[in-house]
Each structure stands twice: as structure tokens, then as C-alpha cells.
């Protein structure tokens, strides 16, 4: 097989990608690709996922297209490794998700009716309940390897799906204030850790009631902070002063300038 891309009639054809990944993993393929395992690729899968999220945040369509390709490569590598180990191949992956989509959308592919997104969500949860092993917890298949904020949101949402939820938003806010007071009263480090966890959990609840994605909100806040802080650093360089030698009042004034300049 040559390095000439023209050997494939259409590089946009899915089968071409399957062939390319198989070649990378072949004995005469790429040494790096051949060394990879399911475990070694975990870091790259996470990194590529966050690259996709960053492209979405930037609303950069060309970048999003590129990053989705990088993420797809990770899926293809896992499927190829699975095929080599006799576990599964890419067709099993595609067949599995296609089967699941048809099964979980009876209002599209069957005789069920769902007139709203809320009704679809309730039907979805009912189907997933039927799929769980007898006696398994509603929360058992929420991946514990998720970021803690996302995990918290998922388990709260699932519990709310069966009615275990606050009746009013005001109750959620009251609970948040209660957890903040308990943190302030905590006497030991262990108690502070405990109460701070409860405070974060309550904040997740507030976000859930507002339909806010916690990870996205914090990620965007982090990015705003970095942009503003970078502005402060650049402003100090232009003035020939060191940021750490400014008074807190001067730093605050520069921060306000950064906010007004970058977002005004």
C-alpha cells in the first residue's frame, strides 16, 4: 500500500478510514500506533473531547470539524484494538449504537407517542430502567470516572426523574444558604471538606434548576479569568512595571479595565 491518498476513491468514505487505521496498526505500520492499548489511549480520548468542547465554545465550525475528526480517530483506534483482540470491531460499535437509538426512540421508529422533549426524556428513562439488571440502582450506570461536577449533575438529574427533587426553586436556594452557613461553622479541616462538598452539591442543584451545564459554565469562567489576567500582564509589560509590585487597589483597577476593554 503506497502513501498516495489517491489509492482510495473517496477519503470521505468511512471504509477508507477503517483501512487507514488498520494499516497504522499493522506490523509494517506506525510504531506509535502499534504500541497503543485501550488503557494508553484514555488520556488522548479525554484531551480530544475537551478540544471538541473548546471548538464549540469558540463557535468555530472549521475547527469543530477538525476536532470531531480527531475524536473519531480515538474511537476508530479503540475499535481496531478491539478487533485485534477478538473483542469487537467497528461494525459492532455502529450496530450497537444504531440498535440502541431505534430501541430508545419508539416514538420515531415504533408506535409510541411523544409530543414534547419532556415526554421523550421520561420515555428514555423508562426504557433505560427496563434495560438495567434486576436490583441495580438507578445511579449505578452513571460513570464514576466523570468529572465530579458532571457526575453530581447526572445523579441529581436521574433522582429527579423519579420525583426525588425539591418542589420549589426557593427551597434549592435556601438549601444553598444553609450549606454555606454550615461551612462557615465547620471547626476542623475534615468538617470543612465535608461541608464544602455539600455546598458544591447544592450549587449543582441550583445550576440544574436553571438548566446550566456546570462544566461549561466553570470552563467559560476560567477562560474569562485567563483572558483578563493576560490583559493585566500585557498592560504591565507595556508600562514597564511588574504586576506583583502593584497594590491590590491598582490590580483591581487594572482588572476592571480588562473587563471593560475585553467585554465592553
N, C-alpha and C positions, 0 to 999 in steps of 0.2 A: 504494500500500500504506500503510495507516494505522499508527499506533503502538499500536493496540489489540491486546493479545495474543489477544483472543477471535477474531481472524481465522483463527487456527489451531484446528482442532477439538481437538487434543491437543498441548500443548507438550512432552509427553513422547515424542511420535513423532519418530523420527530424521529424517524428511523435513522436519519443521518447523525443526530445527536447520540442515539443509542450506540451506533457503530463507533463513533469517535471516543466515547467514554470507555467502551470495551477495549479499543486499541490502546488507550492510555494505560489501562490496567494489564495489558498483555505482557508476556515475558520480554518482548522486544519494545515495550512501550516506554513510559516515563518512569524513571526510578522513584521520584517522589510520589506519584500517584499509586505505584505498585505497593509502596510501604504503608499506605493508609489503611486504617481499620475503622469499624463503626465508632470505637471509642476515641481514636485520634482525631476524627473529623468533628467531634462535638463542638469544639471551640470555634471552628470555622462556620458551622451552621448558625451558631449564635451571632457571630460577627456579621455574617451576611444578612441575617434577619434585621439587625439594627441598621445596616446600610440601607435596606429597603425602607425602613421607618424614616430614616433621615431624608431620603429622596421624597417620601410622601410629605414630610414636614415642609420641605422646600417647594413643594408643588412643581417639581422638575420632571416633566414627563420623559424626556430622553434619558435622564439619569435613572428614573424609576425603571424604565425598560431594561437598561443595562444591569441594574442591581437585581431585578427579578431573574434575569438570566444567570447571574452568579448564584442566587439562591437555588434555582433549578438544578444547577450543576451539583450542588451538595446532595440533593435528592437523587440525582442520577448516579452519583458515586456510591451512595448507600445501597441503591438498588443493584448496582453491578456487583458490589461486595456480597450482597445477599445472594445473588445468583451464583457467584463462585463458591459460596459456602453451602449451596443447596437449600437455602432458607426461603427465598422468594426472588422474583425478578420484577422488572419494571411493569410488566403486564399484570402481575398480581397486585401491584400498588394501584395501577389505574383501575383494574377491575374492582378492587376493594372500595375505593372511594366512589366509583360510579354506582356500585350496588348500594352503598350507604346513602348516597344522595337520592336515589329512587325510593328506597325504603323510608327515608325520613321526610319525604315530600309527597305524601299520599294525596294532598290537595292539588297537586300538579299532575302526578302520574297515576292516581287512583281515583276512588270515588268519594274521598273525604272533602269537606268544605272548610275553607279558612278565608275569611273576608278581610282580615287585618293582620299586621305584623305581630300583634299581641297574641292573636289566636294561633298563628304559626308557631310562636315561641312555646305556647302551652302544649301544642301537639307534639313539638320536637322533644320537650322534656318527658312527655308521656311515653313516646317511643323509646327514648333512651332508658327510661325506667324499666320497660319491658325487656331491654337488651341486657340489663345488669344481671349478674349472678344472684340467685336467691339469697337473701340475707345481707347482701352487700350494701354499704352505706351510700346514700345519695352523693356524698362527697368523696367517695373512695377513688373515683377515676379522674379527679382533678389533679394534674401532675404536680407533685410536691417540689419538683425542680424549677418551677416557675419563679420569677422574681416575687418577693414576698408581698408587695402591694397588689400585683395582679392575682396572686393566689388568694389573697384576702377578698378581693372583689369577686372572684369566681365562687368561692364557697358561700359568701353572703348572698350572691345572686341566686344560687341554687336553693339555699334555705328559704329565701323569699318566695321562690317559685312554688313552694308548698305551703305558703301562708305564714311562715315564721319570719315576721318583719314588723317594723314599727307601723302603727296605724297612721301617724301624722308626722310631717316633716319637723314640726316644732319639737316633737319628742326626740328626734335624732339630734337636733341642736342642743337640747337640754342634756342629753347624754354626753355630748362632746364637752360641754362646760363642766359637767360632773367629773369626767376623766381628767380634765385639766386641773381641777381643784385637787383631785387625789394625787396627781403628780407633784403638785406644789407641797403637799403634806407628807410625801414619802420621806422616810427617815434614813434608809440605808440605800446603798447602790443597787442591791438586788431589788428592793422595792421600787426604786426609780425606773429600772429596766422594765419591771412588770407593768408599772403604770404608764410608762411611755408607750409600750406595746399596745395597751388598751386604748391610749389616746390615738395612736395611728389607726387602729382598727375602727375607732369611731369616725375618724376623718374619712376613711374609705367609705363608710356608710353615707356620710354627707355627699361625697362625690357620686356614689351610686344613685342617690336620690335625684341628683342633678344630671344624671347620665353623662358623667365626666370620666374619661379614661385616666386613671391615676398615673400610670407610667408616662403617658403622653403629656399630661399636664406638668409633671415634675421635669420631664426631659426638656420641654419647651422653656420652663422657668430656668433650668440650668443653662440653656443656650442663651437666654436673655442676659443672665448674670455674666457669662463669659464675654459676650459682645460689649456690655457696658464696662466691664473691668478692663477689657482690651483697649477701649476708648480712653479710659483713665491713664493707662500705661503709656499709650501713644501721646496723649496730651502732655504728660510729664516729660517724655523724651524731647518733644518739640520745645518745651520751656527750659530744658536743661536742669530739671530738678528730679529728685528721687521720690517716688511715691511714698516710701516708708518714712520719709522725713517730714511729710506734710502732717499738720494737726488733723485730728478727727473731723473737726469742723470744715477744714479745707478739703479733706477727702469726700465728705458728704456733699459739699458744694460741687465738686467735680463729678460725683455720681449723678447728681441731679442734672448737671449739664449733659452728661452722657445719655440719660433717659430722654431729655428734651430733644437732643440732636438726632439720636438714632430712631426715636419713635414718635417725634413730634410732627 
